[in-house]
């Protein structure tokens, strides 16, 4: 009854084996009862074939194979055949006729256990041995003619073989369960390793002492630090080593109780700005949660995501929006201011014409100062309009290689003796559509800006061109101006293209702003790459025209 109740919860192989044992427990007493009650002969003899058939079916299940239909039909035929013949008082004939079927079932089970080399394991060999032992017992038991003597003589050997069979089957299922658990754990470990090794994020585990006990290998790529260096390090020491700056809600890991705080507060997230081992800034988004391991120790697991590109894109978008707003405002102010300057200059010139000669000589210097100041203010207005991209430009096909070559004497005049100028050009760089005067002004402003950032000795400036094809198939032409000057802080880089922002004592902060305006007017883009003490590189890119020369390779400067 217990076996019947548990049957739905059991694997197929174990289910058949237990059914065989359940029938055997019934058959044993029936063999004794039938001596006094012959009417139970059919059932006692018919049930005798169930054990070997269940052993065969259970073996298929043990090997994780479907039980063939022929096994079930074999059992039904043997059951009816042996029971029917025994019912007409031909017990020995019934056993002799059905014996080959029973022995064949047990031998097939033994063969299934050893049919492939990888199945030759100690537990399979043991199962094969007991199956063969049962087959031998079936043959020997059948050879005893007297039923009473058969029951008495074969009782002890059957008890031994049954005990051995049960013990080996128990061992087999325990071993199988162990191997399946090991395979499941191994599969889970392999799956986790694959996820951790190929994920862009860093996965970490922290113990109650706030020490790293696991770090995924991606930390070498994100932070330039190996897993071995991080294991055993306290998280606060590690963050201090990275010069971490908190960008969000702080959560310090100072004591083991800190992990308990996570448990109380639930999952949390925060943002850090850290330094890669190479010195470059990285923005990390950290999310963490807690769990209790099998020993009851509280642990924290965290996912560290490198969001540097996303933060830079957001900063770039914000900066672009701010510059666009400033450009619109600057253009409006410049137009209104130009109108005022026109009135001031026109009125001053009319005043100069209306004054008698005696008065003109006395105020001529003052009028000249007014006109000069008006011209300077007009120049500032033009720069503001240029920054806003409102200056009308006449465009034509231009080769940057030719433009730089023609401008080389002027550029050397600009830097004078402050630096060495290195120019590498490729005549095969494609043409762009632009205004020659405006692009020359961009080049002069870039060289002037680079020269002012150079050290007093051994200053160098490189100019190079490159062409590249984007994912959309369009070709762009790039201009790079690199110096070995003092470089810039991150805070400086975010403001350098804003009008009136300057780090120079006598600067007005319109040079780079005007450059950006002219580049924008040419449908181009400008970016800067710089670190303190490592110089700066300004990169300008412009769309190539359809009538272009062959795409040249990028040139180093």
C-alpha positions as CSV (number, residue, x, y, z in Angstrom):
1,X,0.0,0.0,0.0
2,X,2.8,2.4,0.9
3,X,4.5,1.6,-2.5
4,X,1.3,2.3,-4.4
5,X,0.9,5.6,-2.5
6,X,4.5,6.7,-3.2
7,X,4.5,5.5,-6.8
8,X,3.6,8.9,-8.4
9,X,6.5,10.5,-6.6
10,X,9.1,8.1,-7.7
11,X,11.3,7.9,-10.9
12,X,10.3,5.4,-13.5
13,X,13.1,2.9,-12.8
14,X,12.7,2.9,-9.1
15,X,8.9,2.6,-9.5
16,X,9.2,-0.7,-11.5
17,X,11.8,-2.1,-9.1
18,X,9.6,-1.4,-6.1
19,X,6.6,-3.0,-7.9
20,X,8.7,-6.1,-8.4
21,X,9.6,-6.2,-4.7
22,X,6.0,-5.6,-3.7
23,X,4.8,-8.6,-5.8
24,X,7.7,-10.7,-4.4
25,X,6.6,-9.9,-0.9
26,X,3.1,-11.3,-1.8
27,X,4.4,-14.3,-3.8
28,X,6.6,-15.6,-1.0
29,X,3.7,-16.3,1.5
30,X,1.5,-17.5,-1.4
31,X,4.0,-20.2,-2.2
32,X,3.4,-21.6,1.3
33,X,-0.3,-21.0,1.4
34,X,-0.8,-22.8,-1.9
35,X,0.4,-26.1,-0.3
36,X,-2.8,-26.2,1.7
37,X,-5.0,-24.1,-0.6
38,X,-4.4,-25.2,-4.2
39,X,-7.1,-22.8,-5.5
40,X,-4.4,-20.0,-5.1
41,X,-2.1,-21.8,-7.6
42,X,-2.9,-19.6,-10.6
43,X,-2.1,-16.4,-8.7
44,X,1.0,-17.8,-6.9
45,X,2.5,-19.0,-10.2
46,X,1.4,-16.1,-12.4
47,X,2.9,-13.5,-10.0
48,X,6.2,-15.3,-10.1
49,X,7.0,-13.8,-13.6
50,X,6.4,-10.2,-12.4
51,X,9.8,-9.8,-10.6
52,X,12.1,-10.5,-13.6
53,X,9.9,-8.3,-15.9
54,X,9.9,-5.5,-13.3
55,X,13.7,-5.8,-13.0
56,X,14.0,-5.4,-16.8
57,X,11.6,-2.4,-16.9
58,X,13.3,-0.8,-13.9
59,X,16.7,-1.2,-15.6
60,X,15.6,0.8,-18.6
61,X,14.3,3.5,-16.2
62,X,17.6,3.4,-14.2
63,X,19.5,4.1,-17.4
64,X,17.1,7.0,-18.3
65,X,15.7,5.2,-21.3
66,X,12.0,4.7,-22.1
67,X,10.6,1.3,-21.3
68,X,9.9,-0.5,-24.6
69,X,6.3,-1.6,-25.2
70,X,7.5,-5.2,-25.9
71,X,8.6,-5.5,-22.2
72,X,5.0,-4.9,-21.0
73,X,3.6,-7.4,-23.6
74,X,6.2,-9.9,-22.5
75,X,5.1,-9.6,-18.9
76,X,1.4,-10.0,-19.8
77,X,2.0,-13.1,-21.9
78,X,4.2,-14.7,-19.4
79,X,1.8,-13.9,-16.5
80,X,-1.2,-15.4,-18.3
81,X,0.7,-18.4,-19.8
82,X,2.3,-19.5,-16.5
83,X,-0.9,-18.9,-14.5
84,X,-3.2,-20.8,-16.9
85,X,-0.9,-23.8,-17.2
86,X,-0.4,-24.0,-13.4
87,X,-4.2,-23.8,-12.8
88,X,-4.7,-27.1,-14.5
89,X,-2.2,-28.7,-12.1
90,X,0.8,-28.5,-14.5
91,X,3.0,-26.4,-12.3
92,X,6.4,-27.7,-13.5
93,X,5.3,-27.5,-17.2
94,X,4.2,-23.9,-16.6
95,X,7.6,-23.0,-15.1
96,X,9.6,-24.8,-17.8
97,X,7.6,-23.1,-20.6
98,X,7.9,-19.6,-19.1
99,X,11.5,-20.0,-17.8
100,X,13.1,-18.9,-21.1
101,X,11.1,-15.7,-21.0
102,X,12.1,-14.9,-17.4
103,X,15.8,-15.7,-18.0
104,X,15.8,-13.7,-21.2
105,X,14.3,-10.6,-19.4
106,X,17.0,-10.8,-16.8
107,X,19.8,-11.3,-19.3
108,X,18.6,-8.4,-21.4
109,X,18.6,-6.2,-18.3
110,X,22.2,-7.3,-17.6
111,X,23.2,-6.5,-21.2
112,X,21.5,-3.1,-21.1
113,X,23.7,-2.3,-18.1
114,X,26.9,-3.0,-19.9
115,X,26.1,-2.2,-23.5
116,X,28.4,0.8,-23.8
117,X,31.9,1.4,-22.4
118,X,30.9,4.4,-20.4
119,X,28.3,2.3,-18.6
120,X,31.0,-0.1,-17.2
121,X,30.9,1.2,-13.7
122,X,31.1,-0.7,-10.4
123,X,27.4,-0.1,-9.7
124,X,26.4,-1.3,-13.1
125,X,28.6,-4.4,-12.8
126,X,27.1,-5.2,-9.5
127,X,23.5,-4.8,-10.9
128,X,24.5,-7.0,-13.8
129,X,25.8,-9.7,-11.3
130,X,22.6,-9.8,-9.3
131,X,20.4,-9.9,-12.4
132,X,22.5,-12.9,-13.5
133,X,22.2,-14.4,-10.1
134,X,18.4,-14.2,-10.2
135,X,18.5,-15.9,-13.6
136,X,20.6,-18.7,-12.2
137,X,18.2,-19.1,-9.3
138,X,15.2,-19.2,-11.6
139,X,16.9,-22.1,-13.6
140,X,18.0,-24.0,-10.4
141,X,14.6,-23.5,-8.7
142,X,12.8,-24.9,-11.8
143,X,15.0,-28.0,-11.8
144,X,13.6,-29.1,-8.4
145,X,10.6,-31.3,-9.1
146,X,9.0,-31.6,-5.7
147,X,7.2,-28.4,-4.8
148,X,7.4,-28.9,-1.1
149,X,11.1,-29.7,-1.3
150,X,11.5,-26.7,-3.7
151,X,10.0,-24.3,-1.2
152,X,12.2,-25.5,1.6
153,X,15.5,-26.0,-0.3
154,X,15.5,-22.9,-2.4
155,X,14.2,-20.6,0.4
156,X,17.6,-19.7,1.8
157,X,19.3,-19.1,-1.6
158,X,16.4,-17.0,-2.7
159,X,16.6,-15.0,0.5
160,X,20.3,-14.4,-0.1
161,X,19.9,-13.4,-3.7
162,X,17.0,-11.2,-2.9
163,X,18.9,-9.5,-0.2
164,X,21.9,-8.9,-2.5
165,X,19.6,-7.6,-5.3
166,X,17.9,-5.2,-2.9
167,X,21.2,-3.9,-1.5
168,X,22.7,-3.4,-4.9
169,X,19.6,-1.6,-6.2
170,X,19.6,0.7,-3.2
171,X,23.3,1.4,-3.8
172,X,22.6,2.0,-7.5
173,X,19.9,4.6,-6.8
174,X,21.9,6.3,-4.1
175,X,24.9,6.5,-6.5
176,X,22.7,7.7,-9.3
177,X,21.2,10.4,-7.1
178,X,24.6,11.5,-6.1
179,X,25.8,11.7,-9.7
180,X,22.7,13.6,-10.8
181,X,23.2,16.1,-8.0
182,X,26.9,16.5,-8.9
183,X,25.9,16.9,-12.6
184,X,23.3,19.5,-11.6
185,X,25.8,21.4,-9.5
186,X,28.4,21.2,-12.2
187,X,26.0,22.4,-14.8
188,X,24.9,25.3,-12.6
189,X,28.6,26.1,-12.0
190,X,29.4,26.0,-15.7
191,X,26.4,28.2,-16.4
192,X,27.4,30.7,-13.8
193,X,31.0,30.7,-15.0
194,X,29.8,31.3,-18.5
195,X,27.6,34.2,-17.4
196,X,30.2,35.7,-15.1
197,X,33.1,35.4,-17.6
198,X,31.2,36.8,-20.6
199,X,29.1,39.5,-18.9
200,X,30.1,43.1,-19.3
201,X,29.3,43.6,-15.6
202,X,31.4,42.7,-12.6
203,X,29.8,40.3,-10.2
204,X,31.1,40.4,-6.6
205,X,30.3,38.6,-3.3
206,X,31.2,40.2,0.1
207,X,31.4,38.4,3.4
208,X,30.3,39.7,6.8
209,X,33.7,41.4,7.3
210,X,33.1,43.5,4.2
211,X,35.8,41.5,2.3
212,X,35.6,40.4,-1.3
213,X,35.3,36.6,-1.5
214,X,34.4,36.4,-5.2
215,X,35.0,38.7,-8.1
216,X,34.2,37.9,-11.7
217,X,37.1,38.1,-14.2
218,X,35.7,41.1,-16.0
219,X,37.1,43.4,-13.3
220,X,40.5,43.3,-15.2
221,X,38.8,44.9,-18.3
222,X,36.7,47.4,-16.4
223,X,39.2,48.5,-13.7
224,X,42.5,47.1,-14.8
225,X,42.7,45.1,-11.6
226,X,42.9,41.3,-11.5
227,X,40.6,39.1,-9.5
228,X,43.5,37.9,-7.3
229,X,44.2,41.4,-6.2
230,X,40.6,42.0,-5.1
231,X,40.0,38.8,-3.2
232,X,40.4,39.4,0.6
233,X,40.4,43.1,0.2
234,X,38.0,45.2,2.3
235,X,35.6,47.1,0.1
236,X,36.3,50.5,1.8
237,X,40.1,50.0,1.2
238,X,39.4,49.0,-2.4
239,X,37.3,52.1,-3.1
240,X,39.9,54.3,-1.5
241,X,42.5,52.7,-3.7
242,X,40.4,53.6,-6.8
243,X,40.0,57.2,-5.6
244,X,36.3,56.6,-5.7
245,X,34.0,59.7,-5.6
246,X,30.4,59.1,-4.6
247,X,27.9,60.3,-7.1
248,X,24.8,59.2,-5.3
249,X,23.5,58.0,-1.9
250,X,26.4,56.7,0.2
251,X,26.6,53.3,1.8
252,X,29.7,52.7,3.7
253,X,31.0,49.1,4.6
254,X,32.8,50.0,7.8
255,X,31.7,47.1,10.1
256,X,30.1,43.7,9.7
257,X,26.9,45.2,10.8
258,X,26.8,47.1,7.6
259,X,25.6,44.0,5.8
260,X,22.8,43.8,8.3
261,X,21.8,47.3,7.3
262,X,21.5,46.0,3.7
263,X,19.3,43.2,5.0
264,X,17.1,45.8,6.8
265,X,17.0,48.3,3.9
266,X,16.7,45.8,1.1
267,X,18.5,46.0,-2.3
268,X,20.1,49.4,-3.0
269,X,21.9,51.1,-5.8
270,X,24.6,53.8,-6.0
271,X,26.9,55.5,-8.4
272,X,30.7,55.9,-8.1
273,X,33.3,57.7,-10.2
274,X,36.6,55.8,-10.0
275,X,40.0,55.8,-11.6
276,X,41.0,52.9,-13.9
277,X,44.5,51.6,-13.3
278,X,45.6,53.6,-16.4
279,X,44.3,56.8,-14.9
280,X,41.2,57.2,-17.0
281,X,37.9,58.0,-15.2
282,X,35.2,55.4,-15.0
283,X,31.6,55.7,-13.8
284,X,30.3,52.6,-12.0
285,X,26.7,51.8,-11.1
286,X,26.6,49.4,-8.2
287,X,23.6,47.4,-7.0
288,X,23.7,45.1,-4.1
289,X,21.5,42.7,-2.1
290,X,22.0,40.2,0.7
291,X,21.5,36.5,1.4
292,X,22.4,33.9,4.1
293,X,24.7,31.0,3.2
294,X,24.3,27.5,4.4
295,X,26.3,28.3,7.6
296,X,23.8,31.1,8.4
297,X,26.4,33.8,7.6
298,X,25.1,37.0,6.0
299,X,26.7,37.8,2.6
300,X,26.2,40.5,0.1
301,X,26.2,40.1,-3.7
302,X,26.6,43.0,-6.0
303,X,26.6,43.8,-9.7
304,X,29.1,46.5,-10.8
305,X,28.2,48.0,-14.2
306,X,30.5,50.3,-16.2
307,X,28.2,53.1,-17.4
308,X,31.1,55.4,-18.4
309,X,29.9,55.6,-22.0
310,X,26.3,56.3,-20.9
311,X,27.4,59.1,-18.5
312,X,29.6,60.7,-21.1
313,X,26.8,60.6,-23.7
314,X,24.5,62.2,-21.2
315,X,27.1,64.8,-20.4
316,X,27.7,65.4,-24.1
317,X,24.0,65.7,-24.8
318,X,23.6,68.1,-21.8
319,X,26.6,70.1,-23.0
320,X,25.3,70.3,-26.5
321,X,21.9,71.4,-25.4
322,X,23.5,74.1,-23.2
323,X,25.7,75.2,-26.0
324,X,22.8,75.3,-28.4
325,X,20.9,77.5,-25.9
326,X,23.9,79.7,-25.4
327,X,24.3,79.9,-29.2
328,X,20.7,81.0,-29.7
329,X,21.0,83.6,-26.9
330,X,24.4,84.8,-28.2
331,X,23.0,85.2,-31.7
332,X,20.1,87.3,-30.4
333,X,22.4,89.5,-28.3
334,X,24.9,89.8,-31.1
335,X,22.3,91.0,-33.6
336,X,20.8,93.6,-31.2
337,X,24.3,94.7,-30.2
338,X,25.3,95.1,-33.8
339,X,22.3,97.3,-34.4
340,X,23.4,99.5,-31.4
341,X,26.9,99.6,-32.7
342,X,25.7,100.7,-36.1
343,X,23.8,103.5,-34.5
344,X,26.8,104.5,-32.4
345,X,29.3,104.4,-35.2
346,X,27.0,106.2,-37.7
347,X,26.2,108.9,-35.2
348,X,29.9,109.4,-34.4
349,X,30.8,109.7,-38.1
350,X,28.0,112.2,-38.6
351,X,29.2,114.2,-35.6
352,X,32.7,114.2,-37.0
353,X,31.4,115.6,-40.3
354,X,29.3,118.3,-38.6
355,X,32.0,119.7,-36.3
356,X,33.7,122.9,-37.5
357,X,37.5,122.5,-38.1
358,X,38.3,124.4,-34.9
359,X,36.2,121.9,-32.8
360,X,37.2,118.8,-34.8
361,X,40.9,119.2,-33.9
362,X,40.0,119.3,-30.2
363,X,37.8,116.2,-30.1
364,X,39.3,114.2,-33.0
365,X,41.2,111.8,-30.6
366,X,38.1,111.1,-28.6
367,X,36.1,110.4,-31.8
368,X,38.8,108.1,-33.0
369,X,38.7,106.1,-29.7
370,X,34.9,105.8,-30.1
371,X,35.3,104.4,-33.6
372,X,38.1,102.0,-32.6
373,X,36.1,100.7,-29.7
374,X,33.1,100.2,-32.0
375,X,35.3,98.2,-34.4
376,X,36.5,96.0,-31.5
377,X,33.0,95.5,-30.3
378,X,31.9,94.6,-33.9
379,X,34.7,92.0,-34.0
380,X,33.4,90.5,-30.7
381,X,29.9,90.5,-32.2
382,X,31.2,88.6,-35.3
383,X,32.8,86.0,-33.0
384,X,29.6,85.5,-31.2
385,X,27.7,85.0,-34.4
386,X,30.4,82.6,-35.6
387,X,30.0,80.6,-32.3
388,X,26.2,80.5,-32.9
389,X,26.8,79.3,-36.4
390,X,24.9,82.3,-37.8
391,X,27.7,83.7,-40.0
392,X,26.8,83.0,-43.6
393,X,29.5,81.0,-45.4
394,X,30.1,80.4,-49.1
395,X,30.9,76.7,-49.5
396,X,33.0,74.9,-52.1
397,X,35.0,71.7,-52.6
398,X,38.1,71.9,-50.4
399,X,41.0,69.5,-49.8
400,X,42.2,69.7,-46.3
401,X,45.6,68.4,-47.3
402,X,46.0,71.4,-49.7
403,X,44.6,73.8,-47.1
404,X,47.1,72.7,-44.4
405,X,50.0,72.7,-46.8
406,X,49.2,76.3,-48.0
407,X,48.7,77.4,-44.3
408,X,52.0,76.0,-43.0
409,X,54.0,79.2,-43.2
410,X,51.3,81.1,-41.4
411,X,51.0,78.4,-38.7
412,X,54.7,78.5,-38.1
413,X,54.5,82.3,-37.7
414,X,51.7,81.8,-35.1
415,X,53.7,79.4,-32.9
416,X,57.0,81.4,-33.5
417,X,59.8,79.7,-31.5
418,X,57.6,78.2,-28.9
419,X,57.2,74.7,-30.4
420,X,58.1,72.4,-33.2
421,X,55.4,71.8,-35.8
422,X,55.0,68.3,-37.3
423,X,52.7,67.9,-40.3
424,X,51.8,64.6,-41.9
425,X,49.6,64.8,-44.9
426,X,48.1,62.3,-47.3
427,X,47.2,63.7,-50.8
428,X,44.6,60.9,-51.2
429,X,42.4,62.2,-48.3
430,X,38.8,63.0,-49.7
431,X,37.5,66.5,-50.3
432,X,35.0,68.1,-48.0
433,X,32.6,70.9,-48.6
434,X,33.5,74.1,-46.7
435,X,34.6,77.7,-46.6
436,X,38.3,78.0,-47.0
437,X,38.7,81.2,-44.9
438,X,36.6,79.8,-42.1
439,X,38.5,76.5,-42.0
440,X,41.8,78.3,-42.1
441,X,40.6,80.3,-39.1
442,X,39.7,77.1,-37.3
443,X,43.2,75.7,-37.9
444,X,44.9,78.9,-36.7
445,X,42.8,79.0,-33.6
446,X,43.6,75.4,-32.8
447,X,47.3,75.9,-33.3
448,X,47.2,79.1,-31.2
449,X,45.4,77.3,-28.4
450,X,47.9,74.4,-28.5
451,X,50.9,76.7,-28.5
452,X,49.6,78.6,-25.4
453,X,49.4,75.3,-23.5
454,X,52.9,74.1,-24.3
455,X,55.8,74.0,-21.8
456,X,58.6,76.6,-22.1
457,X,60.9,74.0,-23.7
458,X,60.6,71.1,-26.1
459,X,57.0,72.0,-27.1
460,X,55.6,69.9,-29.9
461,X,52.4,70.1,-32.1
462,X,51.3,67.5,-34.5
463,X,48.8,67.9,-37.3
464,X,47.4,64.8,-39.0
465,X,44.5,63.8,-41.3
466,X,42.6,60.6,-41.6
467,X,39.6,59.2,-43.4
468,X,37.2,56.5,-42.2
469,X,34.1,54.8,-43.3
470,X,31.2,54.5,-40.8
471,X,28.7,51.7,-40.3
472,X,26.3,53.5,-42.6
473,X,28.8,53.4,-45.4
474,X,29.4,57.2,-45.3
475,X,33.0,58.5,-45.4
476,X,34.2,61.2,-43.0
477,X,37.4,63.2,-43.0
478,X,39.2,63.9,-39.7
479,X,41.7,66.5,-38.6
480,X,43.7,65.9,-35.4
481,X,45.8,68.6,-33.6
482,X,47.8,67.2,-30.8
483,X,50.2,68.9,-28.3
484,X,52.4,67.8,-25.5
485,X,51.2,70.6,-23.2
486,X,49.9,70.6,-19.7
487,X,46.6,69.0,-20.6
488,X,43.2,69.6,-18.9
489,X,41.2,68.4,-16.0
490,X,37.8,66.8,-16.5
491,X,36.1,69.8,-15.2
492,X,37.9,72.0,-17.7
493,X,37.0,69.8,-20.6
494,X,33.3,70.1,-19.9
495,X,33.4,73.9,-20.3
496,X,36.0,74.7,-22.9
497,X,33.6,75.2,-25.8
498,X,31.4,77.6,-23.8
499,X,31.6,81.3,-24.7
500,X,33.6,83.5,-22.3
501,X,35.0,80.5,-20.5
502,X,38.8,80.8,-20.3
503,X,41.7,79.6,-18.1
504,X,44.0,82.3,-19.5
505,X,44.7,85.5,-17.7
506,X,44.2,87.7,-20.8
507,X,41.7,85.5,-22.7
508,X,38.2,86.3,-23.7
509,X,37.0,82.7,-24.0
510,X,35.7,82.9,-27.6
511,X,38.4,81.1,-29.5
512,X,37.2,77.5,-29.0
513,X,33.6,78.6,-29.0
514,X,34.1,80.1,-32.4
515,X,35.8,76.9,-33.6
516,X,32.8,74.9,-32.5
517,X,30.5,77.3,-34.3
518,X,32.4,77.0,-37.5
519,X,32.7,73.2,-37.3
520,X,28.9,73.0,-36.7
521,X,28.3,75.2,-39.7
522,X,30.2,72.7,-41.8
523,X,28.0,69.8,-40.4
524,X,31.1,68.5,-38.5
525,X,31.9,67.5,-35.0
526,X,34.6,68.4,-32.6
527,X,35.9,66.5,-29.5
528,X,38.8,66.7,-27.2
529,X,40.9,64.0,-25.4
530,X,43.1,65.2,-22.6
531,X,44.5,64.4,-19.2
532,X,46.6,66.5,-16.8
533,X,50.2,66.4,-17.8
534,X,49.5,64.4,-21.0
535,X,48.7,67.1,-23.5
536,X,45.5,67.4,-25.5
537,X,44.2,66.1,-28.8
538,X,41.4,68.0,-30.7
539,X,39.7,65.8,-33.3
540,X,37.5,67.4,-36.0
541,X,35.4,65.3,-38.4
542,X,33.6,66.4,-41.5
543,X,31.5,64.5,-44.0
544,X,33.3,63.8,-47.3
545,X,31.7,65.0,-50.5
546,X,30.4,62.6,-53.2
547,X,33.2,63.7,-55.5
548,X,36.1,62.5,-53.3
549,X,39.5,61.2,-53.8
550,X,40.3,57.6,-52.7
551,X,40.1,57.1,-49.0
552,X,43.5,57.3,-47.4
553,X,44.7,55.5,-44.3
554,X,44.8,57.3,-41.0
555,X,48.0,59.2,-40.4
556,X,49.8,59.3,-37.1
557,X,51.1,62.7,-36.0
